[in-house]
Amino acid sequence: MLRFLILPALLLLSCNPKAQNSPTNEDELKVQFTLPKKLKEVSGITLSKDKKTIWAIEDRGNKNAIYGVDNKGDLVAKVPVENTENTDWEDIISDTQGNIYIGDFGNNDNDRQDLAILKTDLKDITQITTKVVQTTKFHYQGQTEFPPKKSNLLYDCEAFVEMNGNFYLFTKNRSKGFDGTFLIFQVPNKEGNFEAKLIGTLKLEGGYNDAAITSATINSTKDKIVLLTHKNVHVLTGFTADNFSTAKIQKIPLHHNSQKEAIVFLDDKTLMIADEKGKDEGGNVYTFTF
């Protein structure tokens, strides 16, 4: 059995007075700090290129803004996105050049026909505003009904990564009779309107909290993708750029159940995870090292 350890020191997460004890086993999941009160419904996080700022977004019903949080958990920037609206922002990522992308593809009812990935010109916390400089519109290969039957609600999405000029989307299963099945789609990282190409159908073990995907992140060598659910992380390996059907999946329990919505690699061994603020729990940033 693999053993997981928390790194004693992290570049981004230095000691700070807002750090808390782990909610469960501190050898596995460790609270680093509480998010600012403004970020109650965090839906995605990524890191600035220098790893000194966590960029965060919220989903439908919240502002069309990107928030910057420092290594103490303090809000250091609120950057409105000028030329777009927050229809349902569900994830935020950065590429190897430091470009920031927003996934406006939340689709709870599987009926949206205005799905998009938005590239911004956001660089640092000194910016007063940011704007969309590339809009990648898409529709899913295979979806012909909006919405489809309740037994085939496979076209919501809260998770994506960028790899070698393409986006990879991992859908969230909302079907009646949930069985952990999810779809993987490929979309070019370009301006335009595209059919998202289906390149894999896979299945995660367990019930909804175990296997409904809420965020994704990819390591620097592009050979591991981690999918987040409320209770677990799932490590994908053995995929190729155009085919995920043979990918291997390793399920790693977090031994902690909350509305986890955001994940990013802090380094190639350490994950940063954020959850929404609930009545009696959540609203934290955690680290998990494997």
N, C-alpha and C positions, 0 to 999 in steps of 0.2 A: 504493500500500500504506500502511495506517495505521502510524504510528509511536507507540510506547508509551513513556512516561516515568514515572519514579518521582518523586513529589513530594519536595522537599528536606526538608520538615518536616511533621509530622502532629500534630494535636491530641492524639490518644491515644498515638501512638508516638514519644515524645521519645527523645533519645539515651540509651542505657543500656548497661551493661557486658556484658549477655548477648546483644547483637545480634551477628549473624554475617554472613559474606559470603554472597552468593547462591550457590545450588548450580549455576547455569548462567549465564545472561546477566543481569547485575544491572540492565540497562535494562528488563527485563521482569518478573521475579519476584524479590523481595528478601526474605530472611529478616529478620524483626524481632527475634524472640527464640525460645528453646526453651521449650516448655510445661513446667509442673511434672511431675515423674516420675509423680505420681498420675494424670495425664490421658494415659495411654498409648493409650486407645481413644476419643478424642474423636469424637463423632458430630454435633455441632452447636455453633455459636457465635452469639451475638447481643451487642448492646451495650446498656449501661444508657443511660437517657435523656440523661445528661450526658456519655456517651461516655468515661467514666473507668474503667469496668469492663467486661471481657469476661466474659459469662456463658457457661458451657460445660456440656455434658452428655456422658455416655457411654452406649453402647447396651447391649443385652441382656447379662446376666451381671454387671453393675456396679451400684453403689449407686443408690437412688432419691434422688439429690441433685443440686443445681445448684451449680456451682463458680464462684467469682469470681476472675479473674486481673487483676492491675494492669498498668500500662504498662511494667513491667520484666520481666514474665513470672513474677512471684511470685504464689503462691496466697494470696489475702487473705480468702477465704470458702469455707466448705463448708456449704450450706444444705439439710438434708434436706427432702424433700417429704413431709409427714406422712401424708396420707390416700390414698395410691396406691402402686402398685408399678411398677418399671421392667420392664415386659414386654419391650419393645424400643423404647427411645427413640431416634429417628433424626434429629431436627432440633429446633432451638429458635429461636423468632423473637420479635420485639416489634412492637407496633403503634404508631401515631403518638401514642397516649396513654402509651406506656411499659409497657403490659401485656405480661407474658411468657407465652408459650405453648409447650408441649412436644408434639411429634408422637410419640405412642405408636402408631406404625403400621408399624414394621418387620415384614416379612411374607415372609421369604425363601422359605418353602415355599408361599406363596399360599393358605394354608389358615386364616388367622385370621378369626374372626368377632366379635372384641372390639376392633376398631380405634377409636381415640379421639384427640382433641386436648384437651389439658388446660390450662386457664387458671389461672395461679397468682396469689397476692397478693404476689409478690416485688417489692420496691421498691429495696432497697439492701443493702450488705454488713453492716449492723449487725443484720440479722435473724438470729435463732438457728435458726428453722425457717420454712418457708413451707407453704401448703396449697393444694389445688385448690379454686377457687371456681366453676368452670364446667367441665362435661364435655360435649364434643361427640362423641357416638358416631356412627358412620357405617358404611355398607356401600356397595360400588361398584355403580353401575348397570352391568348387563351381566354381572356375575359370577354364575354359577349353580352352579358346581362348586367344591368346596373340598378339594383343589386342582383347578384345571383341567388340561387336557392339557399335557404338557411343551412343546408348540409354542405355548402361549398363556399363559405365565407372565408376565403383564403387571400384576400387582396387588400387587407389593411397592412400598414408597414410603419414600424417605429425604429428601424435599424438599418444602417448602411455603412459601407466603407468605400474608400477610393484606392484603386490599385492599377498602376501602369496605364493611365488614361481611360479607365472605365470605373463606373460606380457599380457596386454589388449590393442589391437590396434583399433583405431577409424578412419575409412577411410574418405577420402575426395572425395566427389562426383564431377566428371567432366563430367557427362552425358549430352548429348544433351536433352533439355527439363528438366533442373535442377529443382528438387522438394524438396530438402533438405534431401532426404533419405541418410542414412549412415549405414555402417555395423560395428559390433563389433566382433573381433576375439580374441581367447585365444591361447597363445603359451607358453609352459613350459619354465621356466628360467633355461635352461640346454644347454650344448654343444650338438650339433646334428643338424639333418635336419628333420623338422616336417611339418605336415599339420596343418595350423592355423585353429582352430575349430570355426565355425560360432556360436556365442552364443546370437546374437541379431540383429534385423533390426529395426532401429528407424528413426524418421524424425524430423528435426528442421524447425521452421517456417521462412518464408521469402525468399528473393532472395539470390544470390551467396554470397554477402558480409555479409549477415546476418547469413548464414547457412553452409558455406563451412569451415570445421574444419581444423585449422592450428596448434593446440597444445593442450595438456591435462595435468592435474595435479590432484593428489589425496591427501586428507587430512590425518592427522596422525592416525585418528581412522578408516580409510578405509571405510567410509560410505558416502562420497561425492566425486564425480569426477567432475571437472570443465573443460568444453570444450571451447576453444577460437575460435572466428571468428573475422573478421575484425571490426565488429561493436558491438558485444555482447559477454557476457559469458553465458554459459548454464550449470546449476547445475544439475547433475544426482544424484538421490537418489532412494532407494528402489530396488536396484539390488542385486543379489547374485553372488557368485564366478563363477557359471557356467551358469547363465541365466540373461541377460540384457533385455529380451523382455518386462518385466513389469516395467522397470525403469520409474520413473517420471522425467520430465524435466522442470526446471524453467528457463525461458529466462530473462536475466537481461541486458537491454541496457546500453552501455557505453557512449552513446551520443557523439561519436567521431569515425570517420571513417578513418582508416589508415591501412597499411599492417602489421597488428599485427600477429606475427609469433611464439611467445614464451610466456609461462606462467608457474608459479610455485607458490605453497603456501609458503608465507613467515612465516605465522603462520596459525592457523586454521580459522582465520577470515580475513586474509589479503592476497591478491593476488599480485604478481609481474608480470608485463606484459612488453614485449619489442616488438618494431616494427622496420621494415626495414627503412633505410633512403631513402626518396623520394626526388624529386626535391625541394619541398618547405615545407616538413613536415617529421616527423618520426625520427628514429634513437635515440629513447629515451627509458628509463626505467620508468615505471609508477607503482603506487600502487593503489589498489582498495580494499576497505574493505566492507564486508557485514555481 
